[in-house]
Amino acid sequence: MFLLEKTYDFDELVRQNVHTHTVFSKCAKPEMVFEDMIAAAEACGLETLAITDHSDLNDGIDTYANFLILKERLARIDTPVHVLIGAELSAYGVGKYAEPYEVDKALDFASYSHIHYHLPSWEHPEDRSPRGYAEHELQILNALFDTDRSDNIAHPFSPCKMPFFNEEEKTATLAAITDGELGDILAKGERAQCSWEIHTPTFLCFPDFSKRFWRLGKEVGVHFTLGTDAHTLAALDPRPYLQRLKEIAGT
């Protein structure tokens, strides 16, 4: 379901960060201690902070146990920040999910990844061309939106997790998604009450696609969120990206 209000104002969007990792994620820096993250969020003026530690197939991480631990710690913290304890969940293939449905629904914020192709557990398309991957991503999202598992899509369509492609091929996976296909899947996500993350690394690195994503999202009327994929305390603050985000979006 939608957990944040709809807005197309970047000055409002940078008051949230819905993609952050604590030390429960192996990729996070040791400084990403939950309590210190909340203090850093307060210092940079965030109104909403979502914790989205990784939850991948066979990763040995107990997502629900970590959720309970952080909820207990949050109950002891007095903060004006709206803190959501969630996870970066995995739709690792068409109709394939790393966590039981009951875990997804227990979390404050179920943010789904559909493009972690660098992981050995991830399903790949038979056609391994840029167009083949574009079609596969759309198939995964279409299946996901036939369920009510997801509150948010993390780094949508980002080719950053495709180390087997060069930069030209990564860009080609984005160009291979037509405006019609993009508009249709954005609309289906909205009907499923699932928001779409403006993932700052992807938005800045692939501006041509980002412009289309933003324009079509506004036309469809989707709920956007904003996340920096923070693995350090400094990266919790989206404000340094504000001007460039506005320039790319044309706002």
C-alpha positions in Angstrom: 0.0 0.0 0.0 1.1 3.6 -0.4 3.0 4.7 2.7 4.0 8.2 1.7 2.0 11.1 0.1 2.1 11.6 -3.6 4.3 14.6 -4.6 6.2 15.8 -7.7 8.2 18.4 -5.7 11.8 17.5 -5.4 12.1 19.8 -2.4 9.6 17.6 -0.7 11.1 14.3 -2.0 14.6 15.1 -0.5 13.0 15.1 2.9 12.8 11.3 2.7 15.2 8.5 2.1 13.6 5.1 1.6 16.7 3.1 0.6 19.2 2.7 3.4 21.3 -0.1 4.8 22.3 -0.9 8.4 25.2 -3.1 9.4 22.7 -6.0 9.0 23.6 -5.6 5.3 27.0 -7.0 4.5 27.7 -4.2 2.0 27.1 -1.4 4.6 30.0 0.4 6.3 30.5 -0.4 10.1 29.3 3.2 10.9 25.8 2.2 9.8 24.5 1.5 13.3 20.8 2.0 13.6 20.8 4.6 16.3 23.5 6.6 14.6 21.6 6.5 11.3 18.6 8.0 13.0 20.7 10.8 14.6 22.2 11.5 11.1 18.8 11.6 9.6 17.7 14.2 12.2 20.8 16.3 11.5 20.2 16.4 7.8 16.5 17.2 8.1 14.9 14.0 6.9 11.3 13.5 7.8 11.1 9.9 6.7 13.8 7.2 6.9 13.2 3.6 5.6 15.6 0.9 6.6 15.9 -1.6 3.7 18.5 -4.2 4.5 19.1 -6.8 1.8 16.9 -10.0 1.8 18.2 -12.3 -0.9 17.7 -16.0 -1.5 20.1 -18.2 0.5 21.9 -15.2 2.1 21.7 -16.6 5.6 19.9 -13.5 6.9 16.8 -13.8 9.0 14.9 -10.8 7.7 12.0 -11.1 10.2 14.3 -11.5 13.2 16.2 -8.4 12.2 12.9 -6.5 11.8 11.9 -7.4 15.3 15.3 -6.4 16.7 15.2 -3.0 15.1 11.5 -2.4 16.1 12.5 -3.0 19.7 15.4 -0.6 19.4 13.3 2.0 17.7 10.8 1.9 20.6 13.5 3.2 22.9 14.4 6.2 20.7 12.7 9.5 20.8 12.9 11.0 17.3 10.8 13.3 15.1 11.8 11.2 12.1 9.2 8.8 10.8 11.2 5.5 10.7 10.0 2.6 8.7 11.7 -0.8 9.3 11.5 -2.7 6.1 13.8 -4.6 3.7 15.1 -4.7 0.2 13.3 -7.8 -0.8 14.0 -10.0 -3.9 11.8 -10.8 -6.8 14.6 -13.0 -8.2 12.6 -14.4 -11.1 9.1 -14.3 -12.6 6.8 -15.1 -9.7 9.8 -16.1 -7.5 10.3 -14.4 -4.1 13.0 -14.9 -1.5 10.8 -14.4 1.6 7.5 -16.0 2.6 4.4 -13.8 1.9 3.8 -13.5 5.7 7.3 -11.8 6.2 6.6 -9.3 3.4 3.3 -8.3 5.0 4.8 -8.0 8.5 7.4 -5.4 7.5 6.7 -1.7 7.7 8.0 -1.2 4.2 8.4 -3.9 1.6 10.7 -2.5 -1.1 11.3 -4.9 -3.9 14.4 -5.3 -6.2 13.8 -7.0 -9.6 17.3 -6.4 -11.1 20.0 -8.0 -8.9 21.4 -9.9 -11.8 24.9 -9.9 -10.3 23.7 -12.5 -7.7 24.1 -16.2 -8.5 20.6 -16.9 -7.3 19.0 -14.5 -9.8 17.1 -15.8 -12.8 18.3 -14.6 -16.2 16.3 -14.5 -19.5 17.1 -17.0 -22.3 17.7 -14.0 -24.5 20.6 -12.3 -22.9 20.6 -9.2 -25.1 19.6 -5.8 -23.8 16.1 -6.3 -25.1 15.9 -9.7 -23.5 16.8 -8.3 -20.1 14.3 -5.4 -20.6 11.5 -7.9 -21.3 12.5 -10.1 -18.4 12.4 -7.1 -16.0 8.9 -6.2 -17.2 7.8 -9.8 -16.7 9.1 -9.9 -13.2 7.3 -6.7 -12.3 4.1 -7.8 -14.0 4.0 -10.9 -11.9 4.9 -9.0 -8.7 2.0 -6.5 -9.3 -0.4 -9.4 -9.6 0.3 -9.9 -5.8 0.1 -7.4 -3.0 3.6 -8.1 -1.7 5.3 -4.8 -2.6 5.0 -1.3 -1.2 7.8 0.1 -3.3 10.1 -0.7 -6.2 13.8 -0.2 -5.4 16.1 1.2 -8.1 13.6 0.4 -10.9 15.2 -0.8 -14.2 18.7 0.1 -13.0 21.3 -1.6 -15.1 24.0 -1.0 -12.5 23.8 -4.7 -11.3 24.7 -6.0 -14.7 28.5 -6.4 -14.6 28.4 -8.6 -17.7 27.3 -5.5 -19.8 29.5 -2.6 -20.7 28.2 1.0 -20.3 26.7 1.1 -23.9 24.9 -2.2 -23.3 23.5 -1.0 -19.9 22.1 2.1 -21.5 20.6 -0.1 -24.3 18.6 -2.1 -21.8 16.9 1.1 -20.7 16.4 2.3 -24.3 14.9 -1.1 -25.2 11.9 -0.4 -22.9 9.4 1.5 -25.0 7.3 4.4 -23.7 4.2 2.3 -24.1 5.7 -0.5 -22.0 7.0 1.9 -19.4 3.7 3.7 -19.1 1.8 0.4 -18.8 4.0 -1.0 -16.0 4.0 2.3 -14.2 0.2 2.3 -14.3 0.0 -1.3 -13.2 2.2 -0.5 -10.2 0.0 2.4 -9.3 -3.1 0.2 -9.4 -1.2 -2.3 -7.1 -0.6 0.6 -4.7 3.1 0.3 -5.1 5.4 3.4 -5.3 8.5 3.8 -7.5 11.8 4.9 -6.1 13.8 7.7 -7.6 17.1 6.0 -7.0 19.6 8.8 -7.0 22.6 6.9 -8.4 20.6 5.5 -11.4 18.7 8.8 -11.9 22.0 10.7 -12.2 23.9 8.1 -14.2 21.2 7.5 -16.8 19.6 10.9 -17.4 17.9 10.1 -20.7 16.0 7.2 -19.2 15.4 9.1 -16.0 13.7 12.0 -17.9 11.3 9.4 -19.5 10.7 7.7 -16.2 9.8 11.0 -14.5 7.7 12.3 -17.4 5.7 9.1 -17.8 5.3 8.7 -14.1 3.8 12.1 -13.8 1.5 11.5 -16.7 0.3 8.2 -15.2 0.1 9.8 -11.7 2.4 7.4 -9.9 3.6 7.7 -6.3 7.3 8.5 -6.4 9.7 7.9 -3.4 13.4 8.9 -3.2 16.3 6.8 -2.0 20.1 7.1 -2.1 20.9 3.5 -1.4 22.9 4.7 1.5 25.7 2.5 2.8 27.4 5.4 4.7 26.1 8.0 7.1 27.1 10.8 4.7 25.0 9.2 2.0 21.8 9.4 4.1 21.4 13.0 3.0 19.8 13.4 -0.4 20.1 17.2 -0.5 23.4 17.4 -2.3 21.7 15.8 -5.3 18.7 18.2 -5.4 19.8 20.6 -8.1 20.9 17.9 -10.5 17.7 15.9 -9.9 15.7 19.0 -10.8 17.7 19.6 -13.9 17.3 16.1 -15.2 13.6 16.1 -14.4 13.2 19.5 -16.0 11.5 21.0 -12.9 
